[in-house]
Amino acid sequence: MCPQTDGFNGNNETRRDRQAGGEFIRPKKSLGQNFLNDMRVVQDILCAAELGENDAVIEVGPGLGVMTEKLAEQAGLVAAVEIDSALIPALKKLEERFGNLAVINRDILKTDVRKDIIEGVFLPRGLGGSVKVVANLPYYITTPIVMKFLEENASDVDSLVIMVQKEVAERMIAPPGGKDYGAMTVTVNYFSEPEIMFTVPPHCFHPRPGVDSAVVRLKIRKEPPFELISREHFFLTVRAAFSQRRKTLTNALANAPYMNVTREKVAEILAGMGKDVMIRGERLSPAEFGQLSNLLIK
């Protein structure tokens, strides 16, 4: 159980705007900025991340630096990647205070994490432990950011502890068969072991979002959960299955030109797997998608 600390009262927005570099900063709707203003939540996020003095942290979207400061106090190294140049002066002041903090004014989606952060920042400063991602992600680009780290940097990071929209968190851990289960579920579970740590109500942010949030921990798998002949083909199969999720799996795969497979062949393989040929993709587990992909290749 993570100890909670005194700090901002989530029921009272302490400062509607924060001063940075001599200017008052207002959250930008275009960048999906909702500034976390409850230090108890910050403390719980840090506990979920299980940080040690040898760990290096990549914080995406540090905003006003409320969590950045605490990360720098607990972790060995911190790289805070912020796209909004208006927030950089305030973050640079933190950088002056903490020798283990590097502020990077860049779009994380256009950043080569391994080259620009791990090799460019952490290794020259003596990276000695694991690399962890800790972030309060903008809702409108949550999925691209999560997919970037999983698909491009799963071998580089140990875990992701991220604040996301609650319904996105629920999709990450959804079991097969329900409306929340989809391509994101399969992808997240292939690369990691997801767990919802706790939920966060709207009053802990300024401005208040219209939905609840949740903090999710994705522990990156050191070994794949099942064997694949081709990971690329596996994800194409998953993509095809959920691109027309109301259709049967046989029709969805046959209708996808990049799959190059007939309805008859898909039906034959499903029957061999002991599945109803009229089954939809949402009924298959990640491992069964792996089996299907391997059989399609063979």
C-alpha positions in Angstrom: 0.0 0.0 0.0 1.5 3.3 -1.0 1.7 6.0 1.7 -0.1 9.2 0.8 1.4 12.6 1.3 -0.1 16.0 2.2 -0.2 18.4 -0.7 -2.8 20.0 -3.1 -6.3 19.3 -2.1 -8.0 17.7 -5.0 -11.3 19.2 -4.1 -9.8 22.7 -4.4 -7.9 23.9 -7.4 -5.0 25.7 -5.7 -3.9 27.8 -8.7 -5.9 28.0 -11.9 -2.8 29.2 -13.7 0.8 28.7 -12.8 3.6 31.1 -13.4 6.5 30.0 -15.5 9.4 32.1 -16.7 7.6 35.3 -15.7 4.4 34.4 -17.5 1.2 32.8 -16.4 0.6 29.5 -18.2 -2.9 28.5 -19.1 -3.6 24.9 -20.1 -3.9 24.5 -23.9 -6.9 22.6 -25.1 -5.1 22.0 -28.4 -2.5 19.9 -26.6 -4.9 18.2 -24.3 -3.4 19.7 -21.2 -5.0 18.8 -17.9 -2.5 19.7 -15.1 -2.5 17.3 -12.2 -2.8 19.3 -9.0 -3.1 16.7 -6.2 0.2 15.6 -4.6 -1.4 12.6 -3.1 -2.1 11.2 -6.6 1.5 12.1 -7.5 2.8 10.1 -4.6 0.7 7.1 -5.5 2.0 7.2 -9.1 5.5 7.2 -7.8 4.7 4.2 -5.5 3.2 2.3 -8.4 6.4 3.0 -10.5 8.5 1.4 -7.7 11.4 3.8 -8.3 14.9 3.3 -7.0 18.0 5.5 -7.0 19.5 3.5 -9.9 16.4 3.8 -12.1 16.1 6.2 -15.1 12.7 7.7 -15.8 11.3 9.1 -19.0 8.4 11.4 -18.2 6.2 12.3 -21.1 4.4 15.6 -20.8 5.7 16.9 -17.5 3.6 20.1 -17.8 4.3 22.4 -14.9 6.7 20.0 -13.3 4.6 18.9 -10.3 5.5 15.3 -10.7 8.9 16.0 -12.3 10.3 17.4 -9.1 9.3 14.3 -7.1 10.7 12.0 -9.8 14.0 13.8 -9.7 14.1 13.3 -5.9 13.5 9.5 -6.1 15.1 8.3 -9.3 18.7 8.3 -10.4 18.0 10.0 -13.8 15.0 11.7 -15.3 14.4 12.9 -18.9 11.3 15.1 -19.0 10.0 15.4 -22.6 7.7 18.3 -23.1 6.3 19.5 -26.5 5.0 22.9 -25.2 7.8 25.5 -25.4 5.8 27.8 -23.1 6.4 25.3 -20.2 10.1 25.0 -20.7 11.2 28.0 -18.6 9.6 26.5 -15.5 11.0 23.1 -16.2 14.5 24.6 -16.8 14.4 26.0 -13.3 13.9 22.5 -12.0 16.7 21.3 -14.2 19.0 23.9 -12.5 18.1 22.5 -9.1 18.5 18.8 -10.0 21.6 17.6 -11.6 19.9 14.3 -12.6 17.2 16.0 -14.6 17.3 16.7 -18.4 14.5 18.7 -19.9 13.8 18.0 -23.6 11.6 20.3 -25.7 10.4 17.8 -28.2 7.4 15.8 -29.5 7.7 12.4 -28.0 6.1 10.8 -31.2 8.9 12.3 -33.3 11.7 11.3 -30.8 13.9 8.3 -31.2 13.7 7.1 -27.6 16.7 4.8 -27.8 19.0 7.2 -29.7 18.0 10.5 -28.3 17.1 9.7 -24.7 18.7 6.4 -23.6 21.9 6.7 -25.6 21.9 10.5 -25.7 21.0 11.3 -22.1 21.0 8.3 -19.8 24.1 6.4 -20.8 26.5 9.4 -20.8 25.3 10.1 -17.2 26.0 6.6 -16.0 22.7 4.7 -16.4 23.0 1.8 -13.9 19.5 0.4 -13.6 16.3 0.0 -15.5 14.5 2.5 -17.6 10.9 3.3 -16.7 8.2 5.5 -18.3 6.1 7.6 -15.9 3.6 9.9 -17.4 0.2 11.7 -17.3 -0.6 11.3 -20.9 -2.8 13.7 -23.0 -6.0 11.8 -23.8 -6.0 12.6 -27.5 -2.7 10.9 -28.2 -2.7 8.2 -25.5 -2.8 5.3 -27.9 0.0 6.4 -30.3 2.3 7.1 -27.4 1.6 3.7 -25.7 2.0 1.9 -29.0 5.3 3.7 -29.7 6.9 2.5 -26.5 5.5 -1.0 -26.8 6.3 -1.6 -30.5 9.6 0.4 -30.7 11.1 0.3 -27.3 9.7 -2.8 -25.4 13.3 -4.1 -25.2 14.5 -0.8 -23.8 12.2 -0.1 -20.9 11.1 -2.1 -17.9 7.7 -0.7 -17.3 5.2 2.1 -18.1 3.2 3.7 -15.3 0.8 6.0 -17.1 -2.3 8.1 -16.4 -4.9 7.5 -19.1 -8.6 7.8 -19.6 -10.4 5.2 -17.5 -12.1 3.6 -20.4 -8.8 3.2 -22.2 -7.4 1.5 -19.1 -10.4 -0.9 -19.1 -9.7 -1.7 -22.7 -6.1 -2.6 -21.9 -7.2 -5.3 -19.4 -10.5 -6.4 -21.0 -11.1 -10.2 -21.3 -12.0 -11.7 -24.7 -15.7 -11.5 -25.7 -16.7 -8.0 -24.6 -17.0 -4.7 -26.3 -13.9 -3.3 -24.6 -11.7 -6.1 -26.0 -9.9 -5.1 -29.2 -6.7 -4.6 -31.0 -5.2 -2.5 -28.3 -6.0 -5.2 -25.7 -4.2 -7.9 -27.8 -1.2 -5.6 -28.4 -0.8 -4.4 -24.8 -1.1 -8.0 -23.5 1.4 -9.3 -26.0 4.1 -6.9 -24.9 3.2 -6.4 -21.2 1.3 -7.5 -18.2 -1.2 -4.6 -17.6 -2.8 -3.8 -14.3 -5.0 -0.9 -13.2 -3.5 0.5 -10.1 -6.1 3.1 -9.1 -8.6 5.6 -10.5 -8.4 9.3 -10.3 -11.5 11.6 -10.3 -11.7 14.8 -12.5 -11.3 17.2 -9.5 -7.6 16.2 -9.2 -6.8 18.2 -12.5 -7.0 21.7 -13.8 -9.0 22.0 -16.0 -11.2 19.2 -14.9 -11.6 16.6 -17.7 -15.1 15.3 -18.4 -14.2 11.7 -17.5 -12.5 9.7 -14.8 -8.8 8.7 -15.2 -6.9 5.7 -14.2 -3.2 4.9 -13.5 -2.1 1.7 -15.3 1.1 -0.2 -14.8 2.4 -2.1 -17.8 5.2 -4.5 -16.8 7.1 -5.3 -20.0 7.4 -9.0 -20.7 11.0 -10.2 -20.9 9.9 -13.1 -23.1 7.0 -13.3 -25.5 3.9 -14.9 -24.0 3.6 -17.3 -27.0 5.6 -18.3 -30.1 5.1 -16.4 -33.4 6.4 -17.3 -36.8 6.1 -13.6 -37.7 5.2 -10.8 -35.3 4.4 -8.5 -38.3 1.9 -11.0 -39.6 0.4 -11.5 -36.2 -0.4 -7.8 -35.8 -1.8 -7.7 -39.4 -4.1 -10.5 -38.4 -5.2 -8.7 -35.3 -5.7 -5.4 -37.2 -7.8 -7.2 -39.9 -9.9 -8.9 -37.3 -10.9 -5.7 -35.5 -11.1 -3.4 -38.5 -14.6 -4.8 -39.2 -15.4 -6.2 -35.8 -19.1 -6.7 -36.5 -18.2 -9.2 -39.3 -17.2 -12.8 -38.8 -13.5 -13.5 -38.6 -13.6 -15.3 -41.9 -15.1 -12.3 -43.7 -12.9 -9.7 -41.9 -9.7 -11.5 -42.8 -10.8 -12.3 -46.3 -11.9 -8.7 -46.9 -8.4 -7.3 -45.8 -6.4 -7.1 -49.1 -3.1 -7.3 -47.1 -4.0 -10.7 -45.7 -4.2 -12.5 -49.1 -6.4 -15.3 -47.8 -9.8 -16.7 -48.8 -12.8 -17.2 -46.6 -12.6 -21.0 -47.2 -9.0 -21.1 -45.9 -9.8 -19.1 -42.8 -12.9 -21.3 -42.1 -10.7 -24.4 -42.6 -8.1 -23.2 -40.1 -10.7 -22.1 -37.5 -12.4 -25.5 -37.7 -9.0 -27.1 -37.1 -8.6 -24.9 -34.0 -11.9 -26.2 -32.8 -13.6 -22.8 -33.3 -17.0 -22.0 -34.9 -16.4 -20.7 -38.4 -18.9 -17.9 -37.7 -16.9 -16.6 -34.7 -15.9 -13.0 -34.5 -12.4 -11.8 -33.7 -13.4 -10.4 -30.3 -13.9 -14.0 -29.1 -10.2 -15.1 -29.6 -7.6 -14.7 -26.9 -4.2 -13.1 -27.7 -2.7 -16.6 -27.7 -5.4 -17.9 -30.1 -4.6 -15.0 -32.4 -1.0 -16.1 -32.3 -2.0 -19.7 -33.2 -4.3 -18.4 -36.1 -1.5 -16.2 -37.5 1.0 -19.1 -37.4 -1.5 -21.4 -39.2 -2.2 -18.8 -41.8 1.5 -18.6 -42.6 2.0 -22.3 -42.7 
